[in-house]
Amino acid sequence: DSDLSMRTLSTPSPALIFPPNSPGFQNGRESSTSSSSVTGETVAMVHSPPPTRLTHPLIRLASKHQKEQANIDRLPDHSMIQIFSFLPTNQLCRCARVCRRWYNLAWDPRLWRTIRLTGETINVDRALKVLTRRLCQDTPNVCLMLETVIVSGCRRLTDRGLYTIAQCCPELRRLEVSGCYNISNEAVFDVVSLCPNLEHLDVSGCSKVTCISLTREASIKLSPLHGKQISIRYLDMTDCFVLEDEGLHTIAAHCTQLTHLYLRRCVRITDEGLRYLMIYCTSIKELSVSDCRFVSDFGMREIAKLESRLRYLSIAHCGRITDVGIRYIAKYCSKLRYLNARGCEGITDHGVEYLAKNCTKLKSLDIGKCPLVSDTGLEFLALNCFNLKRLSLKSCESITGQGLQIVAANCFDLQMLNVQDCEVSVDALRFVKRHCKRCIIEHTNPAFF
């Protein structure tokens, strides 16, 4: 502990300065603990550790009662560190400015496995540079303890910030940059090339990202086996609008260990892209192609090649999918637990029948806005899928109270039922509530409470 204390006291401490309306400012002016500011934005800064006691001549001497030790200061170090572990990065930096003891505790390596920054005004590039520089003091230019970086919604993040992470954090395992639309492929390539342990990558909303691959230098160095060197298992590319089949082909060839892949609203993806995906990524458990309007029954035939490994599938608003595609999934993916087929208007009672008879362990099903599904389809569900916990029938015009009663009489574990905009009676809703006591019913019937 003494070594740590001596080392940290001689090292500048980074902190985050907040906008003028934050507690860091008093009466419209910056407080005395900060040394620089930029109006209207949040930036990173470096400051010295707090002094042992205040010596300013204008500050009155504390009373005897005030000099008594505060209750929180009586806690041992390990308890303080446990409390600090629940704080986000910016609050942890604030704590480092309270006193010398808190300064030392706030920079305990166990608290810096994660960096979490949020906010549209924060200068993320500079904050990451200052924080990583401080964390690299024991191992120059390398931060070995940092495993997670979450900077979701930080629109000022650029490639420069990701380059900093790639260069300094070789042990990075999780990176979330959702909503940071200024980053490009090159920065992402650097991260996956220099962080070989990266398993979780969220680039949702990053419209400039069209591919996930190694840099050219890394590809040459690792050739010919470089395709298997990216260890990403979880990849979220929701709202990456410019992602095309060729980009998905490259992703599949390099990220062969994928188990969770989300391609929501990647509107340029077609059945051909899914064919590439199934060639290389045979371990996928969760897949979402919601709102990919070019995906059809042929794409479902490709997805069905995952067989019993597939547990979660979302095909919401894929209007080209019909009973044929559902039949492929039902025949080969018998261990499916979750299916979201909302807005697939080509699905009928026959498709629901295939699904219910083959995927008997189904727990969650969304067939809202499927006007061709009626009480007959619900009867097949009720007689085969006894483990059903969540069922959405929103805007299913052909559903009546009779179908709901059959479901309630057989699926006792039902916990959520959505019948908004469905013509069902109050008596049917009461029947459901009576038989499924834990069920939360979402409805639009003003007579039912």
C-alpha positions as CSV (number, residue, x, y, z in Angstrom):
1,D,0.0,0.0,0.0
2,S,2.8,2.4,0.8
3,D,4.4,1.8,-2.5
4,L,1.2,2.5,-4.3
5,S,0.7,5.7,-2.3
6,M,4.2,7.0,-3.0
7,R,3.8,6.2,-6.7
8,T,0.4,7.8,-7.2
9,L,1.1,10.9,-5.3
10,S,3.8,11.8,-7.7
11,T,1.7,11.2,-10.8
12,P,-0.9,13.6,-12.3
13,S,-4.5,12.5,-12.0
14,P,-7.0,12.8,-14.9
15,A,-10.5,14.0,-14.2
16,L,-13.5,15.1,-16.3
17,I,-14.6,18.7,-16.2
18,F,-18.4,19.1,-16.6
19,P,-20.5,21.8,-18.4
20,P,-21.1,25.1,-16.6
21,N,-24.4,23.9,-15.1
22,S,-22.7,21.0,-13.3
23,P,-21.6,20.8,-9.7
24,G,-18.0,21.5,-10.8
25,F,-19.0,25.2,-11.3
26,Q,-20.2,27.6,-8.6
27,N,-22.1,30.9,-9.3
28,G,-21.3,30.7,-13.0
29,R,-17.6,30.3,-12.4
30,E,-15.4,27.3,-12.4
31,S,-14.5,26.0,-8.9
32,S,-11.0,26.2,-7.5
33,T,-10.3,22.5,-8.1
34,S,-10.0,22.8,-11.9
35,S,-7.3,24.4,-13.9
36,S,-8.9,24.8,-17.4
37,S,-12.2,24.7,-19.1
38,V,-14.0,25.0,-22.4
39,T,-17.4,26.7,-22.4
40,G,-20.3,24.5,-23.3
41,E,-18.4,21.2,-23.6
42,T,-16.9,18.5,-21.5
43,V,-13.1,17.8,-21.8
44,A,-10.5,15.8,-20.0
45,M,-7.9,17.5,-17.9
46,V,-4.9,16.6,-15.7
47,H,-4.6,17.9,-12.1
48,S,-2.4,17.2,-9.1
49,P,-3.6,15.1,-6.1
50,P,-5.6,17.1,-3.5
51,P,-3.5,18.6,-0.6
52,T,-3.5,17.1,2.8
53,R,-5.4,20.0,4.2
54,L,-6.7,23.4,3.1
55,T,-4.3,26.3,3.9
56,H,-6.0,29.2,2.1
57,P,-6.0,32.2,4.5
58,L,-9.6,33.1,3.7
59,I,-10.9,29.7,4.8
60,R,-12.1,29.7,8.4
61,L,-10.8,27.1,10.8
62,A,-13.1,24.2,11.2
63,S,-14.9,23.7,14.5
64,K,-14.1,20.8,16.7
65,H,-17.2,19.0,15.6
66,Q,-16.2,19.4,11.9
67,K,-12.7,18.1,12.6
68,E,-14.1,14.8,13.8
69,Q,-13.7,12.0,11.3
70,A,-16.6,11.5,8.9
71,N,-18.4,8.2,9.1
72,I,-17.4,7.2,5.6
73,D,-13.8,7.8,6.4
74,R,-14.0,5.1,9.1
75,L,-14.6,2.4,6.4
76,P,-11.6,0.2,5.6
77,D,-10.0,0.4,2.2
78,H,-11.6,-2.7,0.8
79,S,-15.1,-1.4,1.6
80,M,-14.4,1.9,0.0
81,I,-13.1,0.2,-3.2
82,Q,-16.3,-1.9,-3.2
83,I,-18.4,1.3,-3.1
84,F,-16.3,3.0,-5.8
85,S,-16.8,-0.1,-8.1
86,F,-20.4,1.0,-8.7
87,L,-19.5,4.4,-9.9
88,P,-19.2,5.4,-13.6
89,T,-15.9,6.7,-14.9
90,N,-16.7,10.4,-14.5
91,Q,-17.9,10.1,-10.9
92,L,-14.8,8.0,-10.1
93,C,-12.6,10.8,-11.4
94,R,-14.5,13.3,-9.2
95,C,-13.9,11.1,-6.1
96,A,-10.2,11.2,-6.8
97,R,-10.3,15.0,-6.2
98,V,-11.8,14.8,-2.6
99,C,-8.7,13.9,-0.6
100,R,-5.4,12.0,-0.8
101,R,-6.8,8.8,0.6
102,W,-9.7,8.8,-2.0
103,Y,-7.2,9.7,-4.7
104,N,-5.2,6.6,-4.0
105,L,-8.3,4.4,-3.6
106,A,-9.9,5.8,-6.8
107,W,-6.9,4.7,-8.8
108,D,-6.8,1.2,-7.5
109,P,-6.2,-1.1,-10.6
110,R,-9.2,-3.2,-9.7
111,L,-11.5,-0.3,-10.4
112,W,-10.2,0.3,-13.9
113,R,-11.2,-2.8,-15.7
114,T,-14.0,-0.7,-17.3
115,I,-14.2,2.8,-18.8
116,R,-17.7,4.0,-19.2
117,L,-18.3,7.5,-20.8
118,T,-21.6,8.9,-22.0
119,G,-22.8,12.2,-23.3
120,E,-23.0,14.1,-26.6
121,T,-20.8,17.0,-25.4
122,I,-17.9,15.1,-23.9
123,N,-14.6,15.3,-25.7
124,V,-14.2,11.5,-25.7
125,D,-11.0,11.4,-27.8
126,R,-9.1,13.5,-25.3
127,A,-10.7,11.8,-22.3
128,L,-9.6,8.4,-23.5
129,K,-6.1,9.7,-24.2
130,V,-5.7,11.1,-20.7
131,L,-7.2,8.1,-18.9
132,T,-5.2,5.5,-20.8
133,R,-2.0,7.6,-20.2
134,R,-2.7,7.5,-16.5
135,L,-3.5,3.8,-16.5
136,C,-0.3,3.0,-18.4
137,Q,2.1,4.5,-15.8
138,D,3.3,1.1,-14.5
139,T,3.5,-0.6,-17.9
140,P,4.6,2.2,-20.3
141,N,2.3,2.5,-23.3
142,V,0.3,-0.6,-22.4
143,C,-2.8,-0.8,-20.2
144,L,-3.0,-4.4,-19.1
145,M,-6.0,-4.2,-16.7
146,L,-8.5,-2.5,-19.0
147,E,-11.0,-5.0,-20.4
148,T,-14.1,-3.0,-21.2
149,V,-14.7,0.3,-22.9
150,I,-18.2,1.7,-23.3
151,V,-18.7,5.0,-25.0
152,S,-22.2,4.6,-26.3
153,G,-23.9,7.8,-27.6
154,C,-20.7,9.9,-27.6
155,R,-21.1,11.5,-31.0
156,R,-17.7,13.3,-30.7
157,L,-15.8,10.0,-30.7
158,T,-13.6,9.8,-33.8
159,D,-11.1,7.3,-35.2
160,R,-8.5,9.0,-33.1
161,G,-10.1,7.8,-29.9
162,L,-10.3,4.2,-31.2
163,Y,-6.7,4.4,-32.3
164,T,-5.8,5.2,-28.7
165,I,-7.7,2.2,-27.4
166,A,-6.2,-0.1,-30.0
167,Q,-2.6,1.0,-29.2
168,C,-2.9,1.0,-25.4
169,C,-5.3,-1.8,-24.5
170,P,-4.2,-5.2,-25.9
171,E,-6.3,-7.0,-23.2
172,L,-9.6,-5.4,-24.3
173,R,-12.5,-7.9,-24.4
174,R,-15.5,-5.7,-24.8
175,L,-16.1,-2.5,-26.9
176,E,-19.3,-0.6,-27.2
177,V,-19.5,2.5,-29.5
178,S,-23.1,2.5,-30.4
179,G,-24.4,5.7,-31.9
180,C,-20.8,7.1,-32.6
181,Y,-21.4,7.7,-36.3
182,N,-18.0,9.4,-36.9
183,I,-15.9,6.2,-36.7
184,S,-14.8,4.4,-39.8
185,N,-13.8,0.9,-40.9
186,E,-10.1,1.7,-40.5
187,A,-10.3,2.4,-36.8
188,V,-12.4,-0.7,-36.2
189,F,-9.9,-2.8,-38.2
190,D,-7.1,-1.5,-35.9
191,V,-9.0,-2.4,-32.8
192,V,-9.7,-6.0,-33.9
193,S,-6.2,-6.4,-35.1
194,L,-4.4,-5.1,-32.0
195,C,-6.8,-6.5,-29.4
196,P,-6.8,-10.3,-30.1
197,N,-9.0,-11.1,-27.1
198,L,-11.9,-8.9,-28.2
199,E,-15.1,-10.9,-27.9
200,H,-17.9,-8.3,-27.7
201,L,-18.2,-5.5,-30.3
202,D,-21.2,-3.2,-30.6
203,V,-21.1,-0.7,-33.5
204,S,-24.8,-0.2,-33.8
205,G,-25.7,3.1,-35.4
206,C,-22.2,3.6,-36.8
207,S,-23.3,4.2,-40.4
208,K,-19.8,4.4,-41.8
209,V,-18.9,0.9,-40.7
210,T,-19.4,-1.5,-43.6
211,C,-17.2,-4.4,-42.6
212,I,-15.2,-6.0,-39.8
213,S,-11.8,-7.2,-40.8
214,L,-8.1,-7.2,-39.9
215,T,-5.8,-4.5,-41.2
216,R,-3.7,-5.3,-44.2
217,E,-0.6,-5.6,-42.2
218,A,-2.2,-8.0,-39.8
219,S,-3.6,-10.1,-42.6
220,I,-0.2,-10.5,-44.2
221,K,1.4,-11.4,-41.0
222,L,-1.2,-14.0,-40.0
223,S,-1.8,-15.4,-43.5
224,P,-3.1,-17.9,-44.4
225,L,-4.9,-18.5,-41.1
226,H,-5.8,-14.9,-40.3
227,G,-9.4,-15.5,-41.0
228,K,-9.7,-17.4,-37.8
229,Q,-7.8,-14.9,-35.6
230,I,-10.6,-12.5,-34.8
231,S,-12.2,-13.9,-31.7
232,I,-15.4,-11.9,-31.7
233,R,-18.4,-13.8,-30.5
234,Y,-20.9,-11.0,-30.1
235,L,-21.4,-8.5,-32.9
236,D,-24.2,-5.9,-33.1
237,M,-24.4,-4.0,-36.4
238,T,-27.9,-2.6,-36.0
239,D,-28.6,0.4,-38.1
240,C,-25.4,0.0,-40.2
241,F,-27.4,1.0,-43.2
242,V,-24.6,0.7,-45.8
243,L,-23.6,-2.9,-44.9
244,E,-24.0,-5.1,-48.0
245,D,-23.6,-8.7,-48.9
246,E,-20.0,-8.4,-49.7
247,G,-19.2,-6.8,-46.3
248,L,-21.2,-9.6,-44.6
249,H,-19.1,-12.1,-46.5
250,T,-15.9,-10.6,-45.2
251,I,-17.3,-10.5,-41.7
252,A,-18.3,-14.1,-41.8
253,A,-14.9,-15.2,-43.2
254,H,-13.0,-13.3,-40.5
255,C,-15.3,-13.8,-37.5
256,T,-15.9,-17.5,-37.6
257,Q,-16.6,-17.8,-33.9
258,L,-19.7,-15.7,-33.9
259,T,-22.5,-16.8,-31.6
260,H,-24.6,-13.6,-31.5
261,L,-25.2,-11.5,-34.6
262,Y,-27.6,-8.6,-34.9
263,L,-28.3,-7.0,-38.3
264,R,-31.4,-5.1,-37.5
265,R,-32.3,-2.5,-40.3
266,C,-29.3,-3.5,-42.4
267,V,-31.6,-2.9,-45.3
268,R,-29.1,-3.9,-48.1
269,I,-28.6,-7.5,-46.9
270,T,-30.1,-10.2,-49.1
271,D,-30.4,-14.0,-49.1
272,E,-27.0,-14.1,-50.7
273,G,-25.4,-12.5,-47.7
274,L,-27.0,-15.0,-45.4
275,R,-25.7,-17.8,-47.6
276,Y,-22.1,-16.5,-47.0
277,L,-22.8,-16.3,-43.3
278,M,-23.9,-19.9,-43.0
279,I,-20.8,-21.1,-44.8
280,Y,-18.4,-19.8,-42.2
281,C,-20.4,-19.1,-39.0
282,T,-21.9,-22.4,-38.0
283,S,-22.1,-21.6,-34.2
284,I,-24.6,-18.8,-34.3
285,K,-27.2,-19.1,-31.5
286,E,-28.9,-15.7,-31.8
287,L,-29.6,-13.9,-35.1
288,S,-31.6,-10.9,-36.0
289,V,-32.4,-9.7,-39.5
290,S,-35.4,-7.6,-38.6
291,D,-36.4,-5.0,-41.2
292,C,-34.1,-6.5,-43.8
293,R,-36.8,-6.3,-46.5
294,F,-34.8,-8.3,-49.1
295,V,-34.6,-11.4,-47.0
296,S,-37.0,-14.1,-48.1
297,D,-37.9,-17.8,-47.8
298,F,-34.6,-18.6,-49.5
299,G,-32.8,-16.8,-46.7
300,M,-34.7,-18.9,-44.1
301,R,-33.5,-22.0,-45.9
302,E,-30.0,-20.9,-45.3
303,I,-30.6,-20.0,-41.7
304,A,-32.1,-23.4,-41.1
305,K,-28.7,-24.9,-41.7
306,L,-27.8,-23.8,-38.1
307,E,-30.2,-26.6,-37.0
308,S,-30.4,-27.2,-33.2
309,R,-27.8,-24.5,-32.4
310,L,-30.2,-21.7,-33.2
311,R,-32.1,-20.5,-30.1
312,Y,-33.1,-16.9,-31.0
313,L,-34.4,-15.6,-34.4
314,S,-35.8,-12.2,-35.3
315,I,-37.3,-11.7,-38.8
316,A,-39.7,-8.9,-37.9
317,H,-41.1,-6.9,-40.8
318,C,-39.4,-9.2,-43.4
319,G,-42.4,-9.1,-45.7
320,R,-41.1,-11.7,-48.2
321,I,-41.1,-14.5,-45.6
322,T,-44.1,-16.8,-45.8
323,D,-45.1,-20.2,-44.4
324,V,-42.5,-21.8,-46.5
325,G,-39.7,-20.0,-44.7
326,I,-41.3,-20.8,-41.3
327,R,-41.5,-24.4,-42.3
328,Y,-37.7,-24.6,-43.0
329,I,-37.0,-23.1,-39.5
330,A,-39.5,-25.4,-37.8
331,K,-38.2,-28.5,-39.4
332,Y,-34.5,-28.1,-38.7
333,C,-34.3,-25.7,-35.7
334,S,-36.1,-27.7,-33.1
335,K,-34.5,-26.1,-30.1
336,L,-35.7,-22.6,-31.0
337,R,-36.7,-20.6,-27.9
338,Y,-37.5,-17.2,-29.3
339,L,-39.1,-16.1,-32.6
340,N,-40.1,-12.6,-33.6
341,A,-42.1,-12.6,-36.8
342,R,-44.1,-9.4,-36.3
343,G,-45.2,-7.9,-39.5
344,C,-44.6,-11.0,-41.7
345,E,-48.0,-10.8,-43.3
346,G,-47.4,-14.0,-45.4
347,I,-47.5,-16.2,-42.3
348,T,-50.8,-18.1,-41.8
349,D,-52.2,-20.8,-39.4
350,H,-50.3,-23.4,-41.4
351,G,-47.0,-21.8,-40.6
352,V,-47.9,-21.5,-36.9
353,E,-48.9,-25.2,-36.9
354,Y,-45.5,-26.3,-38.3
355,L,-43.8,-24.1,-35.7
356,A,-45.8,-25.4,-32.8
357,K,-45.5,-29.1,-33.6
358,N,-41.7,-29.0,-34.2
359,C,-40.5,-26.3,-31.8
360,T,-42.3,-27.5,-28.7
361,K,-39.8,-25.7,-26.3
362,L,-40.7,-22.3,-27.7
363,K,-40.8,-19.7,-24.8
364,S,-41.4,-16.4,-26.7
365,L,-43.4,-15.8,-29.9
366,D,-44.3,-12.5,-31.6
367,I,-46.7,-12.9,-34.5
368,G,-48.3,-9.4,-34.2
369,K,-49.6,-7.8,-37.4
370,C,-50.0,-11.2,-39.0
371,P,-53.6,-10.8,-40.2
372,L,-53.9,-14.4,-41.5
373,V,-53.2,-16.0,-38.1
374,S,-56.5,-16.9,-36.3
375,D,-57.8,-18.9,-33.4
376,T,-56.8,-22.1,-35.2
377,G,-53.1,-21.2,-35.1
378,L,-53.5,-20.4,-31.4
379,E,-55.0,-23.8,-30.7
380,F,-51.9,-25.5,-32.2
381,L,-49.7,-23.3,-30.0
382,A,-51.7,-24.1,-26.9
383,L,-51.7,-27.9,-27.4
384,N,-48.0,-28.1,-28.2
385,C,-46.0,-25.3,-26.6
386,F,-46.8,-25.6,-22.9
387,N,-43.6,-23.6,-21.9
388,L,-44.8,-20.5,-23.7
389,K,-44.1,-17.4,-21.5
390,R,-44.4,-14.5,-23.8
391,L,-47.0,-14.1,-26.7
392,S,-47.6,-11.0,-28.8
393,L,-50.7,-10.9,-31.0
394,K,-50.9,-7.2,-31.4
395,S,-53.1,-6.1,-34.4
396,C,-54.0,-9.7,-35.3
397,E,-57.4,-9.0,-36.8
398,S,-58.5,-12.7,-36.9
399,I,-57.9,-13.4,-33.2
400,T,-60.9,-13.7,-30.9
401,G,-61.5,-14.4,-27.2
402,Q,-62.0,-18.1,-27.9
403,G,-58.4,-18.5,-29.0
404,L,-57.1,-16.7,-26.0
405,Q,-59.1,-18.9,-23.6
406,I,-57.5,-22.0,-25.2
407,V,-54.1,-20.6,-24.7
408,A,-54.7,-19.6,-21.1
409,A,-56.2,-23.0,-20.3
410,N,-53.0,-24.8,-21.4
411,C,-50.1,-22.4,-21.0
412,F,-50.1,-21.8,-17.3
413,D,-46.7,-20.2,-17.2
414,L,-47.7,-17.3,-19.5
415,Q,-46.2,-14.1,-18.2
416,M,-46.8,-11.6,-20.9
417,L,-49.7,-11.3,-23.4
418,N,-50.1,-8.5,-25.9
419,V,-53.5,-8.2,-27.5
420,Q,-53.5,-4.5,-28.3
421,D,-55.8,-3.6,-31.2
422,C,-57.4,-7.1,-31.1
423,E,-61.2,-7.6,-31.0
424,V,-61.3,-9.6,-27.7
425,S,-64.0,-9.4,-25.0
426,V,-63.5,-8.4,-21.4
427,D,-64.6,-11.9,-20.3
428,A,-61.8,-13.5,-22.3
429,L,-59.2,-11.2,-20.7
430,R,-60.6,-12.0,-17.3
431,F,-60.4,-15.7,-18.1
432,V,-56.7,-15.3,-19.0
433,K,-56.0,-13.4,-15.8
434,R,-57.8,-16.1,-13.8
435,H,-55.8,-19.0,-15.2
436,C,-52.4,-17.2,-15.7
437,K,-52.1,-15.3,-12.5
438,R,-48.6,-14.0,-13.2
439,C,-49.5,-12.8,-16.7
440,I,-49.3,-9.1,-17.6
441,I,-51.8,-8.3,-20.3
442,E,-51.2,-5.4,-22.7
443,H,-54.5,-4.4,-24.2
444,T,-56.6,-1.5,-25.5
445,N,-59.9,-2.4,-24.0
446,P,-60.9,0.4,-21.7
447,A,-63.4,-1.8,-19.9
448,F,-60.7,-4.2,-18.5
449,F,-58.6,-3.1,-15.6
